[in-house]
Structures are given as structure tokens and as C-alpha cells.
Amino acid sequence: MARDSRIDSIKGLLIILVILGHVITTLDNNNFINHGVMGLIYVFHMPLFILISGYLTKNPDQQSAQGMWKGVLRIFIPLVIFHVLSSIRVSLTGGSFRNAMIYFPYGVLWYLMCLIYWRVILYYTPRALRQRPLLYLGIAFLVTMMCGFTKLGNILSIQRGLNFYTFFLLGYYYRQGQLSTRWWKANALHGILALVLLPTIFLLYPRCGNIMNGADYYTVKDLPEKFLIVTCSVAMSLLVFNLMREVKWLTSLGIDSLFYYLYHYFIIALVITPLVDYFNLPVTFPFILIYTAVIIAIIYLMGKIKIFRWLVHPGRENKPSEKQIKTN
């Protein structure tokens, strides 16, 4: 599959938003501006990341089971490595190593666990159902709406996997050319929906953040709220997907998005938070942006050290070459 620089630019933007959001939630989510930014970020940043994951997933008919499971293993190994490292990080900041180890997968690692679920589920979905995208998407949407009834919470990230599968399928089917381009690229429609629904989302936040993280329990009376949130998430995700263009420095970040994703919380917990607390530094939005930039710069420098890259891609020491980037 040829590498798409525009898609990498979107991933670059999204990883910045992921880091920005986690800096806000860690340092100060009560500031009015921080609060508003979080409401906007949580509506679409992970849904769009997941949609792109589906977009980049191979058609099951074009790969073997062995190839699919090799891909799963390439995700699972760093998942386990970073679960252990995250547990160590928790112990260094005053938490329980044992409890963190039991809480698998820990923290942001839920995304990797869910990526395994989505790829395996898609591969083993009966071909007859896969070839009926509207039916399959309808089933996935119902699961998204009702998964909060399960009370699974964060157990093995199963509920989150169910919650976001609709977005994964949207990306997959669009790349396969099985969704209406006219609907997908209806920017005016997506923009109007976002404009109408975003004020409601801001009023609902942090509740919308809780619902969209996929691990919260809710009841039937919460379904209208969830429907509004999911609708706004789809509209915002498609709007950003369509309007985003290639930006070279974002493309570089996007190519390395997994590296930044796996390491950013370590820098927040072990560097930024202690410094902010010790020196009583401001946590207003301009400073949040500065801290985000510092985190990105630190991780960029970490990328120059082979061991940090090896931990993300065991067996591959270096960042992909330009040739690999163009032909991957």
C-alpha cells in the first residue's frame, strides 16, 4: 500500500492533539479555555485516529491468516513492553506497580489492544457480511450505542473496542471504495452538523469525554446524549479528514505517531508534572501549548537513541527509511 503523505499529516495533527489533551487533563482541566479545548479535542481526535487505522487496514481477502496474525504480534509485543514500562512509571510516581500490572492494558495502551481486536474481528467476519457495508456498519453502530450497558469498563479494553469499531469500519470501507464518496465528502453537511452540535458537546463535557472514552457505564436514558456525541464525532472526523492537506512537518510527526503516542505520557508524568509542581508554573492554555511543544521536542530527541526505537519496534532499530516511507 503506497504511503499517503496527507494521511500522515492528519496523524501528525492528531498526535499533537492527543499530547495536548493529556497535558490538559493532567495539569488543569478546570480553566475555562482548557475546558473548551478539551471538549473540542475529545469529540474527534481518537475517533479520527481510529478511522485512519481502519483506512490503512488491508482487505482480509488480500492477506493470509498467517500474515494477519504476524501483524497482530507486531502490535502485541510493544503493547506488553510498554505495559511493563508504564507500571514501572506508576511506581516511580507513588503508585502500585502490582496494581498497574494487573490493570492490563494500562492507560493509553488501550488503543493498541483495541487495534488488535478490530483487525482480528474484521478478518474473521464472514465474507457475506463484510460485502454488505451498510448492514455491517449498522450492526457496529448499534454495538457502539449499547456497549455502555455492559459494565465491562476498562477490563482488557473490550468495551472501548466495541465503542469505536464503527469508526474503524468507516475508514476501512471508504478505502475499499464501498462507501458513497458524495456522502463522505459532504463537507457542508459535516460542517453544519458540527456547528450545530458542538455547543451541546461543550455543555456536556466532561460527560462527553467520559462517554467517548468508551469505558463508562450508562443507561437507556443516556442514549440520546450518546447519539448526539457520536453524530458530532463522525461529522468532525470526516470534516477534518477531508479538509486536511499535506504539511511536511506534520507528515514527519505522523510517520512516527506510534513512537510519540507510546512515550508522551512518560514525559508528562516524569518531567512536565514534577517541574510544574516544583516551580509552581502556570497551567493556563498558552503554557499548556509550551509544555506540549517541549514534550514533542523531548520525544524527537529520544528518537535519535536506538533503544527507544527498538522498544517500539523490536527487531527494527531505526526509523523507516525514505524509501520505505514512500512504498510502505
SEDO-629302 format. One record per residue (C-alpha): residue number from 1; residue in one letter; chain; x, y, z. Coordinates in steps of 0.5 Angstrom, whole numbers, plus 500, padded with zeros to 3 digits. Example, Ala and Ser with C-alpha at 12.3 -4.5 7.8 and 13.67 -1.06 7.14 Angstrom:
2
[rec 1 A A [525 491 516]]
[rec 2 S A [527 498 514]]
//
This chain:
328
[rec 1 M A [500 500 500]]
[rec 2 A A [503 507 498]]
[rec 3 R A [504 512 503]]
[rec 4 D A [500 518 503]]
[rec 5 S A [503 524 506]]
[rec 6 R A [496 527 507]]
[rec 7 I A [494 522 512]]
[rec 8 D A [501 522 515]]
[rec 9 S A [500 530 516]]
[rec 10 I A [493 528 519]]
[rec 11 K A [496 523 524]]
[rec 12 G A [501 529 526]]
[rec 13 L A [496 534 528]]
[rec 14 L A [492 528 532]]
[rec 15 I A [498 526 536]]
[rec 16 I A [499 533 538]]
[rec 17 L A [492 534 540]]
[rec 18 V A [493 527 544]]
[rec 19 I A [499 530 547]]
[rec 20 L A [496 537 548]]
[rec 21 G A [489 534 551]]
[rec 22 H A [493 529 556]]
[rec 23 V A [497 535 558]]
[rec 24 I A [491 539 560]]
[rec 25 T A [488 533 564]]
[rec 26 T A [494 532 568]]
[rec 27 L A [495 539 570]]
[rec 28 D A [489 543 569]]
[rec 29 N A [482 542 566]]
[rec 30 N A [478 547 570]]
[rec 31 N A [481 553 567]]
[rec 32 F A [475 556 562]]
[rec 33 I A [480 556 556]]
[rec 34 N A [483 549 557]]
[rec 35 H A [476 546 559]]
[rec 36 G A [473 548 552]]
[rec 37 V A [479 546 548]]
[rec 38 M A [478 539 551]]
[rec 39 G A [471 539 549]]
[rec 40 L A [473 540 542]]
[rec 41 I A [479 535 542]]
[rec 42 Y A [475 529 545]]
[rec 43 V A [470 530 540]]
[rec 44 F A [474 528 534]]
[rec 45 H A [482 526 536]]
[rec 46 M A [481 519 538]]
[rec 47 P A [475 517 533]]
[rec 48 L A [479 520 527]]
[rec 49 F A [486 516 529]]
[rec 50 I A [482 510 529]]
[rec 51 L A [478 512 523]]
[rec 52 I A [485 512 520]]
[rec 53 S A [487 506 523]]
[rec 54 G A [481 502 519]]
[rec 55 Y A [483 506 513]]
[rec 56 L A [490 503 513]]
[rec 57 T A [488 496 514]]
[rec 58 K A [489 491 509]]
[rec 59 N A [483 488 506]]
[rec 60 P A [482 481 509]]
[rec 61 D A [481 478 502]]
[rec 62 Q A [488 480 500]]
[rec 63 Q A [492 477 506]]
[rec 64 S A [493 471 509]]
[rec 65 A A [491 469 517]]
[rec 66 Q A [499 468 518]]
[rec 67 G A [500 475 515]]
[rec 68 M A [494 478 520]]
[rec 69 W A [497 474 526]]
[rec 70 K A [504 477 525]]
[rec 71 G A [501 484 524]]
[rec 72 V A [498 483 531]]
[rec 73 L A [504 480 534]]
[rec 74 R A [508 486 532]]
[rec 75 I A [503 490 536]]
[rec 76 F A [502 486 542]]
[rec 77 I A [510 486 543]]
[rec 78 P A [511 493 544]]
[rec 79 L A [504 493 548]]
[rec 80 V A [507 488 553]]
[rec 81 I A [513 492 553]]
[rec 82 F A [510 499 555]]
[rec 83 H A [505 496 560]]
[rec 84 V A [511 494 564]]
[rec 85 L A [515 500 563]]
[rec 86 S A [508 504 565]]
[rec 87 S A [507 500 571]]
[rec 88 I A [515 502 573]]
[rec 89 R A [513 509 571]]
[rec 90 V A [507 509 576]]
[rec 91 S A [511 506 582]]
[rec 92 L A [516 512 581]]
[rec 93 T A [511 517 582]]
[rec 94 G A [508 514 588]]
[rec 95 G A [503 509 585]]
[rec 96 S A [503 501 586]]
[rec 97 F A [507 497 581]]
[rec 98 R A [503 491 582]]
[rec 99 N A [496 494 581]]
[rec 100 A A [498 497 575]]
[rec 101 M A [501 491 572]]
[rec 102 I A [494 488 574]]
[rec 103 Y A [491 494 570]]
[rec 104 F A [492 491 563]]
[rec 105 P A [493 495 558]]
[rec 106 Y A [495 501 562]]
[rec 107 G A [493 508 561]]
[rec 108 V A [494 510 553]]
[rec 109 L A [495 503 551]]
[rec 110 W A [488 501 550]]
[rec 111 Y A [489 504 543]]
[rec 112 L A [494 498 542]]
[rec 113 M A [489 493 545]]
[rec 114 C A [483 495 541]]
[rec 115 L A [487 495 534]]
[rec 116 I A [489 488 535]]
[rec 117 Y A [481 487 537]]
[rec 118 W A [479 491 531]]
[rec 119 R A [484 487 526]]
[rec 120 V A [482 480 528]]
[rec 121 I A [474 482 528]]
[rec 122 L A [475 485 521]]
[rec 123 Y A [479 479 519]]
[rec 124 Y A [474 473 522]]
[rec 125 T A [468 477 520]]
[rec 126 P A [464 473 515]]
[rec 127 R A [465 475 508]]
[rec 128 A A [458 475 506]]
[rec 129 L A [457 481 512]]
[rec 130 R A [464 484 510]]
[rec 131 Q A [461 485 503]]
[rec 132 R A [455 489 506]]
[rec 133 P A [458 495 509]]
[rec 134 L A [451 499 511]]
[rec 135 L A [449 493 514]]
[rec 136 Y A [456 492 518]]
[rec 137 L A [456 499 520]]
[rec 138 G A [449 499 522]]
[rec 139 I A [451 493 527]]
[rec 140 A A [457 496 529]]
[rec 141 F A [453 503 530]]
[rec 142 L A [448 499 535]]
[rec 143 V A [454 496 539]]
[rec 144 T A [457 503 539]]
[rec 145 M A [451 506 542]]
[rec 146 M A [450 500 547]]
[rec 147 C A [456 498 549]]
[rec 148 G A [456 502 556]]
[rec 149 F A [451 498 558]]
[rec 150 T A [456 492 559]]
[rec 151 K A [459 495 565]]
[rec 152 L A [466 492 563]]
[rec 153 G A [469 499 564]]
[rec 154 N A [477 498 563]]
[rec 155 I A [477 491 563]]
[rec 156 L A [482 489 557]]
[rec 157 S A [479 495 554]]
[rec 158 I A [474 491 551]]
[rec 159 Q A [468 496 552]]
[rec 160 R A [473 501 548]]
[rec 161 G A [474 496 543]]
[rec 162 L A [466 496 542]]
[rec 163 N A [465 503 543]]
[rec 164 F A [470 505 537]]
[rec 165 Y A [469 500 532]]
[rec 166 T A [464 504 528]]
[rec 167 F A [470 509 526]]
[rec 168 F A [475 503 525]]
[rec 169 L A [470 500 520]]
[rec 170 L A [468 507 517]]
[rec 171 G A [476 508 515]]
[rec 172 Y A [476 501 512]]
[rec 173 Y A [470 501 508]]
[rec 174 Y A [472 508 505]]
[rec 175 R A [479 506 503]]
[rec 176 Q A [476 500 500]]
[rec 177 G A [471 504 496]]
[rec 178 Q A [465 502 499]]
[rec 179 L A [462 508 501]]
[rec 180 S A [459 514 498]]
[rec 181 T A [464 519 496]]
[rec 182 R A [459 524 496]]
[rec 183 W A [457 523 503]]
[rec 184 W A [464 522 505]]
[rec 185 K A [466 529 502]]
[rec 186 A A [460 533 504]]
[rec 187 N A [464 538 508]]
[rec 188 A A [458 543 508]]
[rec 189 L A [454 538 511]]
[rec 190 H A [459 535 516]]
[rec 191 G A [461 543 518]]
[rec 192 I A [453 544 519]]
[rec 193 L A [453 538 524]]
[rec 194 A A [459 540 528]]
[rec 195 L A [457 548 528]]
[rec 196 V A [450 546 531]]
[rec 197 L A [452 540 536]]
[rec 198 L A [459 543 538]]
[rec 199 P A [456 548 543]]
[rec 200 T A [452 542 546]]
[rec 201 I A [458 538 547]]
[rec 202 F A [462 544 550]]
[rec 203 L A [456 544 555]]
[rec 204 L A [456 536 556]]
[rec 205 Y A [464 536 557]]
[rec 206 P A [467 533 561]]
[rec 207 R A [461 528 561]]
[rec 208 C A [462 527 553]]
[rec 209 G A [469 526 554]]
[rec 210 N A [467 520 559]]
[rec 211 I A [462 517 554]]
[rec 212 M A [467 518 548]]
[rec 213 N A [473 514 552]]
[rec 214 G A [469 508 551]]
[rec 215 A A [469 505 558]]
[rec 216 D A [464 509 562]]
[rec 217 Y A [457 505 564]]
[rec 218 Y A [451 509 562]]
[rec 219 T A [443 507 562]]
[rec 220 V A [438 508 556]]
[rec 221 K A [436 515 559]]
[rec 222 D A [443 517 556]]
[rec 223 L A [443 514 549]]
[rec 224 P A [440 521 546]]
[rec 225 E A [446 524 549]]
[rec 226 K A [451 519 546]]
[rec 227 F A [448 519 540]]
[rec 228 L A [449 527 539]]
[rec 229 I A [456 526 541]]
[rec 230 V A [457 520 536]]
[rec 231 T A [454 524 531]]
[rec 232 C A [458 530 532]]
[rec 233 S A [464 526 533]]
[rec 234 V A [463 523 526]]
[rec 235 A A [462 530 523]]
[rec 236 M A [468 533 526]]
[rec 237 S A [472 527 524]]
[rec 238 L A [470 527 517]]
[rec 239 L A [471 534 516]]
[rec 240 V A [478 534 519]]
[rec 241 F A [480 528 514]]
[rec 242 N A [477 532 508]]
[rec 243 L A [480 539 509]]
[rec 244 M A [487 537 512]]
[rec 245 R A [492 538 507]]
[rec 246 E A [500 535 507]]
[rec 247 V A [504 539 512]]
[rec 248 K A [511 537 511]]
[rec 249 W A [513 538 519]]
[rec 250 L A [506 534 521]]
[rec 251 T A [508 529 516]]
[rec 252 S A [514 527 520]]
[rec 253 L A [510 527 526]]
[rec 254 G A [505 523 523]]
[rec 255 I A [510 518 520]]
[rec 256 D A [513 517 528]]
[rec 257 S A [506 518 531]]
[rec 258 L A [506 511 535]]
[rec 259 F A [513 513 538]]
[rec 260 Y A [510 520 540]]
[rec 261 Y A [504 516 543]]
[rec 262 L A [508 511 547]]
[rec 263 Y A [513 516 550]]
[rec 264 H A [509 522 551]]
[rec 265 Y A [506 520 558]]
[rec 266 F A [512 518 561]]
[rec 267 I A [515 525 559]]
[rec 268 I A [508 528 562]]
[rec 269 A A [509 524 569]]
[rec 270 L A [516 524 570]]
[rec 271 V A [518 531 567]]
[rec 272 I A [513 536 566]]
[rec 273 T A [509 535 572]]
[rec 274 P A [514 535 577]]
[rec 275 L A [517 541 574]]
[rec 276 V A [510 545 574]]
[rec 277 D A [509 543 581]]
[rec 278 Y A [516 544 584]]
[rec 279 F A [517 551 581]]
[rec 280 N A [509 553 581]]
[rec 281 L A [509 554 574]]
[rec 282 P A [503 557 571]]
[rec 283 V A [498 552 567]]
[rec 284 T A [494 557 563]]
[rec 285 F A [493 555 556]]
[rec 286 P A [499 559 553]]
[rec 287 F A [503 555 558]]
[rec 288 I A [500 548 556]]
[rec 289 L A [502 550 549]]
[rec 290 I A [509 551 551]]
[rec 291 Y A [509 544 555]]
[rec 292 T A [506 541 549]]
[rec 293 A A [512 543 545]]
[rec 294 V A [517 541 550]]
[rec 295 I A [514 534 550]]
[rec 296 I A [515 534 543]]
[rec 297 A A [522 536 543]]
[rec 298 I A [524 531 548]]
[rec 299 I A [521 525 544]]
[rec 300 Y A [524 528 538]]
[rec 301 L A [531 527 541]]
[rec 302 M A [529 521 544]]
[rec 303 G A [528 518 537]]
[rec 304 K A [535 519 536]]
[rec 305 I A [537 514 541]]
[rec 306 K A [536 507 538]]
[rec 307 I A [534 503 545]]
[rec 308 F A [528 508 545]]
[rec 309 R A [526 506 538]]
[rec 310 W A [528 499 539]]
[rec 311 L A [522 498 545]]
[rec 312 V A [517 501 540]]
[rec 313 H A [519 496 534]]
[rec 314 P A [523 490 537]]
[rec 315 G A [528 488 532]]
[rec 316 R A [528 494 528]]
[rec 317 E A [533 499 531]]
[rec 318 N A [532 505 526]]
[rec 319 K A [526 510 524]]
[rec 320 P A [524 508 517]]
[rec 321 S A [528 510 511]]
[rec 322 E A [525 515 506]]
[rec 323 K A [525 509 501]]
[rec 324 Q A [520 505 506]]
[rec 325 I A [516 511 507]]
[rec 326 K A [514 512 500]]
[rec 327 T A [513 505 499]]
[rec 328 N A [510 502 505]]
//
